Amino acid sequence: MLWLIAHTEVFFPVLLVGLILLVEFGFRIRRASAKPSVEIQSVIDSARDGLGVLLGLLLGFSLPMSLPHYEQRAQLVIDEANAIATVEQRAQMLPEPLRDKILRPLPEYVSRRLEFASSDLDQPATIAAINHAKRLQEEMWQGTVLVAQQNLNPVTPTVIQAVGQLSDLIEQRLAAAEKHIPAAIWVVFILISSLTSFVVGYTMQCRVWLGMLVLPLTVAIVLSLVSELDNPRAGLVRVSQQSMLRLQHDLNMQAAPGR
């Protein structure tokens, strides 16, 4: 089910059609049943109104649940770009060949981090990009060890701190990418939406297409948007990588004269 929710190009039409069918099912059950008394009709209308209020509250709280996850992922991209730029700037103050041991892997490291953001976490290419970035970070860390051993000066601690932060950001971005709205909450969203759609159809005394479409379409739009924000790797809404792309361009421009 989580795969379906994450891919809104499938989730949206499936949810929309499913809710419309539930409205139609409720309407047909109503037509096949005996006409309820005024008291029973009042109870049914009250149930419909109560479910509508509950569904509105759930949909209202759904966006604040997913938006912080999206904002955290976007901020971590900026933080990682700044951290890599800091490594590049501080490594410039080191003498050769120690400087090259840290600067040389940086362009490839940025490329691997961009690959990490380009596909689903369970894709082999994403896993390979994570492992490759960790190897490059370890290579840069070994360079800082040589710096500490051979050229200990006031700049050395700042370089060590900057390179060490890269490893932390790899894990932070991976943890943020794995953070999603729990499946149990999605089950509640879908169950309440389904029950409300059925009751709305059951309260209709004649088929009104506008009434049959408004609720399913509203729910499908809102929950699809929540899914997009909660799963920015699979849908139309993506976390911007502009900070990393600008950094990649700058590093390539700096490396070009030396080629």
C-alpha positions in Angstrom: 0.0 0.0 0.0 2.8 2.4 0.8 4.2 2.0 -2.7 0.8 3.0 -4.1 0.6 6.0 -1.8 4.1 7.2 -2.7 3.4 7.2 -6.5 0.7 9.8 -6.9 0.3 9.2 -10.6 -1.3 5.9 -9.6 -2.6 6.9 -6.1 -4.7 9.9 -7.3 -6.8 8.1 -9.9 -7.2 4.9 -7.8 -8.3 6.9 -4.8 -10.6 9.2 -6.8 -12.3 6.3 -8.6 -12.6 4.3 -5.4 -14.3 7.1 -3.5 -16.7 7.8 -6.4 -17.6 4.1 -6.5 -18.3 4.2 -2.7 -20.6 7.2 -3.2 -22.4 5.3 -5.9 -22.6 2.2 -3.8 -24.1 4.1 -0.9 -26.6 5.7 -3.3 -27.6 2.3 -4.7 -28.0 0.8 -1.2 -30.3 3.7 -0.3 -32.4 3.1 -3.4 -32.7 -0.6 -2.7 -33.7 0.0 0.9 -37.1 1.1 2.2 -37.6 4.8 2.7 -36.4 5.7 6.2 -38.5 7.5 8.7 -37.9 11.1 9.5 -36.1 10.2 12.8 -33.8 7.7 11.0 -33.1 10.2 8.2 -32.1 12.8 10.8 -29.7 10.3 12.4 -28.2 9.5 9.0 -27.8 13.2 8.2 -26.2 13.8 11.5 -23.7 11.0 10.9 -22.9 12.4 7.5 -22.3 15.9 9.0 -20.2 14.5 11.8 -18.0 12.4 9.4 -17.6 15.5 7.2 -16.3 17.5 10.1 -14.0 14.7 11.2 -12.7 14.3 7.6 -12.1 18.0 7.3 -10.1 18.0 10.5 -8.0 15.1 9.4 -7.3 16.6 6.0 -6.5 19.9 7.7 -3.9 18.2 9.9 -2.5 16.1 7.2 -0.5 18.9 5.5 1.2 20.1 8.7 2.3 16.4 9.2 4.0 16.2 5.8 5.3 19.7 5.3 8.0 19.6 8.0 9.5 16.5 6.4 9.7 18.2 3.1 11.3 21.4 4.6 13.8 19.3 6.6 14.9 17.5 3.4 15.2 20.8 1.5 17.2 22.4 4.4 19.6 19.5 4.6 20.4 19.9 0.9 21.5 23.5 1.5 23.4 22.5 4.7 25.3 19.8 2.7 26.2 22.2 -0.1 27.4 24.7 2.4 29.4 22.0 4.2 31.1 20.8 1.0 31.9 24.5 0.0 33.4 24.9 3.5 35.7 21.9 2.9 36.8 23.3 -0.4 37.6 26.7 1.0 39.5 25.5 4.0 41.4 22.9 2.0 42.7 25.7 -0.2 44.8 26.9 2.8 46.7 23.6 2.9 50.0 23.0 1.2 50.4 20.5 -1.7 50.2 17.5 -1.9 47.9 17.5 1.2 45.5 20.0 -0.4 45.0 17.8 -3.5 44.1 14.8 -1.3 41.0 16.6 -0.1 40.1 18.7 -3.1 40.5 16.0 -5.8 37.5 13.8 -4.7 35.1 16.8 -4.1 33.6 17.1 -7.7 32.9 13.4 -7.8 31.5 13.5 -4.3 29.0 16.2 -5.3 28.0 14.1 -8.3 27.3 11.0 -6.1 25.2 13.1 -3.7 23.1 14.4 -6.7 22.6 10.8 -7.8 21.4 10.0 -4.2 18.6 12.6 -4.6 17.5 11.5 -8.1 15.7 8.2 -7.5 14.0 6.0 -4.9 15.9 4.9 -1.9 15.5 1.2 -2.7 17.0 1.6 -6.2 20.4 0.0 -6.7 21.7 3.2 -8.2 20.8 5.1 -5.1 22.4 2.6 -2.8 25.5 2.6 -4.9 25.7 6.4 -4.8 25.5 6.4 -1.0 28.3 3.8 -0.7 30.4 5.6 -3.3 30.0 8.9 -1.4 31.0 7.2 1.9 34.2 5.9 0.2 35.0 9.3 -1.1 34.4 10.9 2.3 36.6 8.3 3.9 39.3 9.1 1.3 39.1 12.8 2.2 39.2 11.9 5.9 42.4 10.0 5.4 43.7 13.1 3.8 42.9 15.1 6.9 44.7 12.5 9.0 47.8 13.1 7.0 47.3 16.8 7.4 47.1 16.4 11.2 50.2 14.2 11.2 52.4 16.2 8.8 51.2 19.8 8.9 49.6 20.6 12.2 48.8 24.3 12.3 45.8 26.5 13.3 44.0 25.7 10.1 44.2 21.9 10.6 41.3 21.6 13.2 39.0 23.6 11.0 39.7 21.3 8.0 39.2 18.2 10.2 35.9 19.6 11.5 34.6 20.4 8.0 35.4 17.0 6.5 34.0 15.2 9.5 30.7 17.0 9.1 30.2 15.4 5.6 29.7 12.0 7.1 27.1 13.4 9.5 25.2 14.9 6.7 25.2 11.7 4.7 23.4 10.0 7.5 21.1 12.9 8.3 19.9 13.1 4.7 19.4 9.4 4.5 17.4 9.4 7.8 15.3 12.3 6.5 14.6 10.5 3.3 13.4 7.5 5.3 11.1 9.5 7.5 7.4 9.3 6.4 3.9 9.6 7.7 3.2 6.2 9.4 1.2 3.7 7.5 -1.4 3.5 10.3 -2.2 7.2 9.8 -2.7 6.7 6.0 -5.1 3.8 6.9 -7.1 6.2 9.1 -7.2 8.8 6.3 -8.4 6.3 3.7 -10.9 4.6 6.0 -12.6 7.9 7.2 -12.6 9.1 3.6 -14.2 5.9 2.4 -16.8 5.8 5.2 -17.7 9.5 4.6 -18.1 8.9 0.8 -20.4 5.9 1.5 -22.6 7.9 3.9 -22.8 10.9 1.5 -24.0 8.5 -1.2 -26.5 6.9 1.2 -28.0 10.3 2.1 -28.7 11.2 -1.5 -32.3 10.8 -2.6 -31.4 11.2 -6.2 -28.2 11.0 -8.2 -26.5 14.4 -8.3 -23.2 14.2 -10.1 -21.8 17.3 -8.6 -22.5 16.0 -5.1 -20.9 12.6 -6.1 -17.7 14.2 -7.4 -16.9 17.1 -5.0 -16.0 15.0 -1.9 -14.0 12.3 -3.7 -12.1 14.9 -5.8 -11.4 17.1 -2.8 -10.1 14.2 -0.8 -8.0 12.8 -3.7 -6.4 16.2 -4.3 -5.5 16.8 -0.7 -4.2 13.4 0.1 -2.2 13.3 -3.2 -0.6 16.6 -2.2 0.3 15.2 1.2 1.8 12.1 -0.5 3.8 14.4 -2.8 5.3 16.3 0.1 5.9 13.1 2.1 7.5 11.3 -0.8 9.3 13.9 -2.9 11.5 11.3 -4.7 8.6 9.5 -6.5 6.1 12.3 -7.5 5.9 15.6 -9.2 7.0 17.7 -6.2 10.8 17.3 -5.7 13.2 18.7 -3.3 15.3 21.4 -5.1 18.9 20.5 -5.7 19.9 23.9 -7.0 22.4 24.5 -4.2 24.2 21.3 -5.0 24.0 22.0 -8.8 25.5 25.5 -8.3 28.3 24.0 -6.2 29.0 21.3 -8.8 29.2 24.0 -11.5 31.6 26.1 -9.3 33.9 23.1 -8.6 34.0 22.0 -12.2 34.8 25.6 -13.3 37.7 25.6 -10.7 39.0 22.3 -11.9 38.8 23.1 -15.6 42.0 25.3 -15.9 44.1 22.5 -14.3 42.9 19.8 -16.8 
